[in-house]
């Protein structure tokens, strides 16, 4: 636009030089030609617009937004059109209680009231992107500051609404994944209605009052101790069962032996034992017998 204005100014200068007696009047024709060239060049440059990669161009002419979008690369447009670029890449918006960690500096965490009336502090990250076809609608109805108008307030409102259905302890432990899923589903619908796609929602941290946190930690430790004791008891029961089976096996063995042994078999086993002892190099005298008679085996080794 500046180039076109410069060209118009040169044309006006050339036109005025013709009307006055000036040493430069002879150059009026040259100035007029330069002015025409500058104006044409300015118009042509306004007809070609480059849209950066990962972005989409939205055209507006005298306040009227066109439905057609401009893809990345070079595009031929109306020289009177005003072009605005919207980012199509995944965008990150973080609300955190840690200084300079979130999108906004300072403490930007979300403070909510749980079902049991306790204040819970939540750090959240929202990953989203713009739908290319919806870019003109977003620009027309919301503007370029859609993050502050849509993303931030909607996310914070939905979290406050949904967290009111959960106790603080449930949010901190057992219901955390369910809580995150419900938030995602709710925000996803709101974003879709406004031309945004919610890609991922991360509940980064849930902070409870210190007194409640200590109570939860004590409860968790107690549950872990109870599980450990249950494991020990189960192990002891298994060991007791093993010993019972072992004792039953020994008892069965002894019963079988007692019922099957005879006097002759015992006498035969006794003779074998005496023979083995007599053959031992450490045996000097072996005396063995029974109530029916005695037997003396001498070994001179």
C-alpha beads as a LAMMPS data file, in Angstrom:
LAMMPS data file: protein, C-alpha beads

301 atoms
300 bonds

1 atom types
1 bond types

-500.0 500.0 xlo xhi
-500.0 500.0 ylo yhi
-500.0 500.0 zlo zhi

Masses

1 110.0

Atoms # bond

1 1 1 0.000 0.000 0.000
2 1 1 2.874 2.397 0.759
3 1 1 4.332 1.748 -2.705
4 1 1 1.017 2.657 -4.342
5 1 1 0.814 5.856 -2.303
6 1 1 4.349 6.815 -3.382
7 1 1 3.399 6.236 -7.028
8 1 1 0.282 8.387 -6.703
9 1 1 2.330 11.165 -5.113
10 1 1 4.781 11.055 -8.055
11 1 1 1.885 11.334 -10.521
12 1 1 0.521 14.368 -8.667
13 1 1 3.947 15.965 -8.664
14 1 1 4.292 15.407 -12.422
15 1 1 0.833 16.863 -13.025
16 1 1 1.581 20.009 -10.985
17 1 1 4.956 20.550 -12.662
18 1 1 3.214 20.983 -15.995
19 1 1 1.153 23.870 -14.617
20 1 1 4.005 25.900 -13.178
21 1 1 7.147 27.337 -14.655
22 1 1 9.908 25.410 -12.962
23 1 1 13.337 24.121 -13.985
24 1 1 11.949 20.671 -13.251
25 1 1 9.021 21.011 -15.664
26 1 1 11.028 19.270 -18.334
27 1 1 11.237 16.221 -16.115
28 1 1 7.476 16.005 -15.576
29 1 1 7.097 13.326 -18.228
30 1 1 9.804 11.163 -16.662
31 1 1 8.338 11.638 -13.197
32 1 1 4.909 10.656 -14.539
33 1 1 6.317 7.468 -16.073
34 1 1 8.121 6.568 -12.836
35 1 1 4.919 7.205 -10.912
36 1 1 2.919 4.948 -13.208
37 1 1 5.542 2.191 -12.900
38 1 1 5.541 2.485 -9.097
39 1 1 1.733 2.355 -8.933
40 1 1 1.594 -0.700 -11.218
41 1 1 4.314 -2.422 -9.223
42 1 1 2.505 -1.649 -5.978
43 1 1 -0.764 -3.045 -7.323
44 1 1 0.927 -6.209 -8.576
45 1 1 2.688 -6.714 -5.246
46 1 1 -0.669 -6.457 -3.475
47 1 1 -2.119 -9.066 -5.820
48 1 1 0.421 -11.690 -4.760
49 1 1 0.472 -12.758 -1.106
50 1 1 2.716 -15.322 0.566
51 1 1 1.246 -17.396 3.392
52 1 1 3.815 -19.040 5.663
53 1 1 3.955 -22.819 6.142
54 1 1 1.603 -24.156 8.808
55 1 1 -0.689 -21.144 8.518
56 1 1 -3.860 -20.191 6.662
57 1 1 -4.760 -16.799 5.203
58 1 1 -8.107 -15.086 5.763
59 1 1 -9.222 -12.287 3.405
60 1 1 -11.332 -9.298 4.344
61 1 1 -12.355 -6.490 1.978
62 1 1 -13.718 -3.364 3.624
63 1 1 -14.731 -5.409 6.672
64 1 1 -16.341 -8.268 4.731
65 1 1 -14.625 -11.618 5.462
66 1 1 -14.438 -14.066 2.540
67 1 1 -15.225 -17.736 3.150
68 1 1 -12.371 -18.907 0.935
69 1 1 -9.041 -19.360 2.700
70 1 1 -5.505 -18.982 1.379
71 1 1 -3.211 -21.991 1.663
72 1 1 0.485 -21.759 2.484
73 1 1 2.597 -20.503 -0.422
74 1 1 1.938 -17.803 -3.028
75 1 1 -1.657 -16.726 -3.644
76 1 1 -3.240 -14.222 -6.057
77 1 1 -5.737 -11.985 -4.285
78 1 1 -7.674 -8.787 -4.655
79 1 1 -5.187 -5.940 -4.109
80 1 1 -7.692 -4.244 -1.836
81 1 1 -8.002 -7.299 0.431
82 1 1 -6.540 -7.296 3.922
83 1 1 -4.888 -10.649 4.703
84 1 1 -4.624 -12.107 8.217
85 1 1 -2.721 -15.314 8.975
86 1 1 -3.942 -17.869 11.531
87 1 1 -1.714 -20.644 12.855
88 1 1 -2.811 -24.211 12.009
89 1 1 -0.072 -25.952 14.002
90 1 1 -0.674 -27.532 17.403
91 1 1 -0.729 -24.830 20.056
92 1 1 0.033 -25.223 23.750
93 1 1 -1.726 -23.307 26.500
94 1 1 -0.565 -24.038 30.044
95 1 1 -2.100 -22.782 33.282
96 1 1 0.325 -23.406 36.142
97 1 1 0.918 -22.281 39.687
98 1 1 4.686 -22.242 39.120
99 1 1 6.047 -18.803 38.244
100 1 1 6.924 -18.410 34.527
101 1 1 5.971 -22.030 33.762
102 1 1 2.568 -21.260 32.324
103 1 1 1.531 -19.198 29.315
104 1 1 0.788 -16.266 31.620
105 1 1 3.472 -15.239 34.070
106 1 1 2.842 -15.617 37.771
107 1 1 0.443 -18.001 39.476
108 1 1 -2.135 -18.999 36.845
109 1 1 -3.279 -22.302 38.364
110 1 1 -6.991 -23.132 38.494
111 1 1 -8.458 -23.105 41.993
112 1 1 -11.661 -25.103 42.356
113 1 1 -13.973 -26.291 45.125
114 1 1 -14.466 -30.035 45.432
115 1 1 -17.706 -31.764 46.402
116 1 1 -16.602 -31.828 50.047
117 1 1 -15.928 -28.070 50.075
118 1 1 -12.126 -28.165 49.930
119 1 1 -10.058 -25.888 47.705
120 1 1 -8.025 -27.823 45.157
121 1 1 -5.368 -26.270 42.918
122 1 1 -5.017 -27.735 39.412
123 1 1 -2.283 -27.219 36.808
124 1 1 -3.509 -27.851 33.266
125 1 1 -2.087 -27.963 29.737
126 1 1 -4.366 -27.731 26.682
127 1 1 -3.105 -28.855 23.252
128 1 1 -5.310 -27.663 20.381
129 1 1 -5.319 -26.450 16.779
130 1 1 -7.509 -24.525 14.369
131 1 1 -9.618 -26.231 11.692
132 1 1 -8.494 -24.657 8.413
133 1 1 -12.012 -24.383 6.958
134 1 1 -13.232 -22.646 10.112
135 1 1 -10.506 -19.974 10.106
136 1 1 -12.730 -17.279 8.446
137 1 1 -15.488 -17.936 10.999
138 1 1 -13.042 -17.736 13.898
139 1 1 -11.588 -14.486 12.597
140 1 1 -15.054 -13.002 11.972
141 1 1 -16.796 -14.101 15.181
142 1 1 -13.914 -14.279 17.675
143 1 1 -10.877 -12.506 16.255
144 1 1 -7.179 -13.262 16.448
145 1 1 -7.199 -13.415 20.270
146 1 1 -9.198 -16.675 20.315
147 1 1 -6.869 -18.103 22.976
148 1 1 -7.921 -15.514 25.561
149 1 1 -11.525 -15.426 24.361
150 1 1 -12.198 -19.172 23.985
151 1 1 -9.395 -21.511 25.092
152 1 1 -8.583 -20.056 28.495
153 1 1 -12.070 -19.201 29.874
154 1 1 -13.747 -22.360 28.548
155 1 1 -11.071 -24.642 30.001
156 1 1 -11.162 -23.009 33.412
157 1 1 -14.969 -22.989 33.532
158 1 1 -15.353 -26.664 32.597
159 1 1 -12.773 -27.739 35.156
160 1 1 -14.572 -25.836 37.912
161 1 1 -17.938 -27.303 36.896
162 1 1 -16.733 -30.918 36.740
163 1 1 -14.494 -30.853 39.818
164 1 1 -17.543 -29.938 41.931
165 1 1 -18.738 -33.545 41.423
166 1 1 -15.681 -35.133 43.065
167 1 1 -14.299 -35.239 46.575
168 1 1 -10.800 -33.850 47.016
169 1 1 -9.338 -37.246 47.901
170 1 1 -10.921 -38.839 44.813
171 1 1 -9.438 -36.148 42.570
172 1 1 -6.024 -36.707 44.086
173 1 1 -6.013 -40.487 43.822
174 1 1 -8.620 -42.912 42.500
175 1 1 -10.729 -40.651 40.225
176 1 1 -7.964 -38.648 38.569
177 1 1 -8.111 -40.371 35.160
178 1 1 -11.908 -40.299 35.121
179 1 1 -11.812 -36.586 35.996
180 1 1 -9.380 -35.870 33.155
181 1 1 -11.503 -37.824 30.658
182 1 1 -14.676 -35.943 31.597
183 1 1 -12.921 -32.602 31.224
184 1 1 -11.567 -33.610 27.814
185 1 1 -14.974 -34.681 26.514
186 1 1 -16.627 -31.495 27.726
187 1 1 -14.006 -29.085 26.377
188 1 1 -13.702 -31.016 23.107
189 1 1 -17.370 -30.381 22.326
190 1 1 -17.101 -26.663 23.131
191 1 1 -14.001 -26.298 20.967
192 1 1 -15.566 -28.159 18.048
193 1 1 -18.535 -25.791 18.008
194 1 1 -16.098 -22.888 17.603
195 1 1 -13.784 -24.338 14.946
196 1 1 -11.069 -25.684 17.248
197 1 1 -9.807 -29.244 17.706
198 1 1 -8.788 -30.361 21.189
199 1 1 -5.888 -32.783 20.673
200 1 1 -4.905 -33.515 24.259
201 1 1 -5.617 -32.302 27.767
202 1 1 -3.092 -32.895 30.530
203 1 1 -3.883 -32.521 34.206
204 1 1 -0.286 -31.874 35.245
205 1 1 -0.754 -31.515 38.977
206 1 1 -3.489 -31.570 41.621
207 1 1 -2.526 -29.880 44.875
208 1 1 -4.578 -30.320 48.043
209 1 1 -4.429 -28.489 51.369
210 1 1 -1.457 -29.740 53.384
211 1 1 -3.613 -31.229 56.153
212 1 1 -5.669 -33.220 53.640
213 1 1 -2.557 -34.339 51.813
214 1 1 -1.070 -35.762 55.017
215 1 1 -4.319 -37.583 55.757
216 1 1 -4.340 -39.122 52.290
217 1 1 -0.710 -40.173 52.560
218 1 1 -1.401 -41.815 55.933
219 1 1 -4.368 -43.660 54.467
220 1 1 -2.338 -44.853 51.489
221 1 1 0.451 -46.061 53.784
222 1 1 -2.082 -47.898 55.931
223 1 1 -3.580 -49.574 52.872
224 1 1 -0.117 -50.607 51.707
225 1 1 0.672 -52.057 55.159
226 1 1 -2.614 -53.959 55.126
227 1 1 -1.841 -55.395 51.687
228 1 1 1.631 -56.371 52.870
229 1 1 0.209 -58.134 55.940
230 1 1 -2.325 -59.929 53.796
231 1 1 0.532 -61.177 51.615
232 1 1 2.438 -62.391 54.674
233 1 1 -0.628 -64.215 56.011
234 1 1 -1.211 -65.845 52.648
235 1 1 2.397 -66.982 52.568
236 1 1 2.128 -68.432 56.089
237 1 1 -1.039 -70.286 55.130
238 1 1 0.737 -71.795 52.134
239 1 1 3.683 -72.865 54.319
240 1 1 1.341 -74.422 56.863
241 1 1 -0.422 -76.307 54.082
242 1 1 2.942 -77.535 52.779
243 1 1 3.937 -78.844 56.207
244 1 1 0.558 -80.532 56.639
245 1 1 0.945 -82.308 53.296
246 1 1 4.504 -83.314 54.218
247 1 1 3.413 -84.679 57.629
248 1 1 0.556 -86.560 56.004
249 1 1 3.014 -88.132 53.563
250 1 1 5.322 -89.269 56.372
251 1 1 2.424 -90.690 58.325
252 1 1 1.181 -92.582 55.272
253 1 1 4.696 -93.938 54.655
254 1 1 5.066 -95.147 58.247
255 1 1 1.658 -96.774 58.148
256 1 1 2.498 -98.626 54.946
257 1 1 5.864 -99.814 56.312
258 1 1 4.323 -100.964 59.600
259 1 1 1.624 -102.927 57.879
260 1 1 3.944 -104.697 55.407
261 1 1 7.088 -105.610 57.439
262 1 1 7.406 -109.204 58.842
263 1 1 9.767 -110.739 61.417
264 1 1 11.707 -112.666 58.760
265 1 1 12.183 -109.505 56.693
266 1 1 13.432 -107.649 59.746
267 1 1 15.821 -110.532 60.566
268 1 1 17.139 -110.478 56.997
269 1 1 17.754 -106.736 57.171
270 1 1 19.546 -107.241 60.515
271 1 1 21.928 -109.834 59.007
272 1 1 22.742 -107.482 56.114
273 1 1 23.546 -104.679 58.545
274 1 1 25.794 -106.970 60.645
275 1 1 27.682 -108.070 57.535
276 1 1 28.288 -104.479 56.424
277 1 1 29.543 -103.500 59.875
278 1 1 31.852 -106.537 60.095
279 1 1 33.416 -105.581 56.771
280 1 1 34.148 -102.069 57.985
281 1 1 37.897 -101.335 58.566
282 1 1 37.090 -99.484 61.774
283 1 1 35.215 -102.374 63.397
284 1 1 37.059 -104.444 66.051
285 1 1 34.343 -106.464 67.762
286 1 1 30.685 -106.574 66.896
287 1 1 28.203 -108.295 69.163
288 1 1 24.647 -108.506 68.033
289 1 1 21.805 -110.823 68.865
290 1 1 18.162 -111.227 69.665
291 1 1 16.040 -112.888 72.322
292 1 1 16.315 -116.244 70.594
293 1 1 20.128 -116.355 70.692
294 1 1 23.237 -114.338 70.342
295 1 1 25.587 -114.045 67.491
296 1 1 29.213 -112.844 67.876
297 1 1 31.148 -111.583 64.891
298 1 1 34.824 -110.854 65.396
299 1 1 36.887 -108.752 63.087
300 1 1 40.616 -108.571 63.675
301 1 1 41.203 -105.519 61.462

Bonds

1 1 1 2
2 1 2 3
3 1 3 4
4 1 4 5
5 1 5 6
6 1 6 7
7 1 7 8
8 1 8 9
9 1 9 10
10 1 10 11
11 1 11 12
12 1 12 13
13 1 13 14
14 1 14 15
15 1 15 16
16 1 16 17
17 1 17 18
18 1 18 19
19 1 19 20
20 1 20 21
21 1 21 22
22 1 22 23
23 1 23 24
24 1 24 25
25 1 25 26
26 1 26 27
27 1 27 28
28 1 28 29
29 1 29 30
30 1 30 31
31 1 31 32
32 1 32 33
33 1 33 34
34 1 34 35
35 1 35 36
36 1 36 37
37 1 37 38
38 1 38 39
39 1 39 40
40 1 40 41
41 1 41 42
42 1 42 43
43 1 43 44
44 1 44 45
45 1 45 46
46 1 46 47
47 1 47 48
48 1 48 49
49 1 49 50
50 1 50 51
51 1 51 52
52 1 52 53
53 1 53 54
54 1 54 55
55 1 55 56
56 1 56 57
57 1 57 58
58 1 58 59
59 1 59 60
60 1 60 61
61 1 61 62
62 1 62 63
63 1 63 64
64 1 64 65
65 1 65 66
66 1 66 67
67 1 67 68
68 1 68 69
69 1 69 70
70 1 70 71
71 1 71 72
72 1 72 73
73 1 73 74
74 1 74 75
75 1 75 76
76 1 76 77
77 1 77 78
78 1 78 79
79 1 79 80
80 1 80 81
81 1 81 82
82 1 82 83
83 1 83 84
84 1 84 85
85 1 85 86
86 1 86 87
87 1 87 88
88 1 88 89
89 1 89 90
90 1 90 91
91 1 91 92
92 1 92 93
93 1 93 94
94 1 94 95
95 1 95 96
96 1 96 97
97 1 97 98
98 1 98 99
99 1 99 100
100 1 100 101
101 1 101 102
102 1 102 103
103 1 103 104
104 1 104 105
105 1 105 106
106 1 106 107
107 1 107 108
108 1 108 109
109 1 109 110
110 1 110 111
111 1 111 112
112 1 112 113
113 1 113 114
114 1 114 115
115 1 115 116
116 1 116 117
117 1 117 118
118 1 118 119
119 1 119 120
120 1 120 121
121 1 121 122
122 1 122 123
123 1 123 124
124 1 124 125
125 1 125 126
126 1 126 127
127 1 127 128
128 1 128 129
129 1 129 130
130 1 130 131
131 1 131 132
132 1 132 133
133 1 133 134
134 1 134 135
135 1 135 136
136 1 136 137
137 1 137 138
138 1 138 139
139 1 139 140
140 1 140 141
141 1 141 142
142 1 142 143
143 1 143 144
144 1 144 145
145 1 145 146
146 1 146 147
147 1 147 148
148 1 148 149
149 1 149 150
150 1 150 151
151 1 151 152
152 1 152 153
153 1 153 154
154 1 154 155
155 1 155 156
156 1 156 157
157 1 157 158
158 1 158 159
159 1 159 160
160 1 160 161
161 1 161 162
162 1 162 163
163 1 163 164
164 1 164 165
165 1 165 166
166 1 166 167
167 1 167 168
168 1 168 169
169 1 169 170
170 1 170 171
171 1 171 172
172 1 172 173
173 1 173 174
174 1 174 175
175 1 175 176
176 1 176 177
177 1 177 178
178 1 178 179
179 1 179 180
180 1 180 181
181 1 181 182
182 1 182 183
183 1 183 184
184 1 184 185
185 1 185 186
186 1 186 187
187 1 187 188
188 1 188 189
189 1 189 190
190 1 190 191
191 1 191 192
192 1 192 193
193 1 193 194
194 1 194 195
195 1 195 196
196 1 196 197
197 1 197 198
198 1 198 199
199 1 199 200
200 1 200 201
201 1 201 202
202 1 202 203
203 1 203 204
204 1 204 205
205 1 205 206
206 1 206 207
207 1 207 208
208 1 208 209
209 1 209 210
210 1 210 211
211 1 211 212
212 1 212 213
213 1 213 214
214 1 214 215
215 1 215 216
216 1 216 217
217 1 217 218
218 1 218 219
219 1 219 220
220 1 220 221
221 1 221 222
222 1 222 223
223 1 223 224
224 1 224 225
225 1 225 226
226 1 226 227
227 1 227 228
228 1 228 229
229 1 229 230
230 1 230 231
231 1 231 232
232 1 232 233
233 1 233 234
234 1 234 235
235 1 235 236
236 1 236 237
237 1 237 238
238 1 238 239
239 1 239 240
240 1 240 241
241 1 241 242
242 1 242 243
243 1 243 244
244 1 244 245
245 1 245 246
246 1 246 247
247 1 247 248
248 1 248 249
249 1 249 250
250 1 250 251
251 1 251 252
252 1 252 253
253 1 253 254
254 1 254 255
255 1 255 256
256 1 256 257
257 1 257 258
258 1 258 259
259 1 259 260
260 1 260 261
261 1 261 262
262 1 262 263
263 1 263 264
264 1 264 265
265 1 265 266
266 1 266 267
267 1 267 268
268 1 268 269
269 1 269 270
270 1 270 271
271 1 271 272
272 1 272 273
273 1 273 274
274 1 274 275
275 1 275 276
276 1 276 277
277 1 277 278
278 1 278 279
279 1 279 280
280 1 280 281
281 1 281 282
282 1 282 283
283 1 283 284
284 1 284 285
285 1 285 286
286 1 286 287
287 1 287 288
288 1 288 289
289 1 289 290
290 1 290 291
291 1 291 292
292 1 292 293
293 1 293 294
294 1 294 295
295 1 295 296
296 1 296 297
297 1 297 298
298 1 298 299
299 1 299 300
300 1 300 301
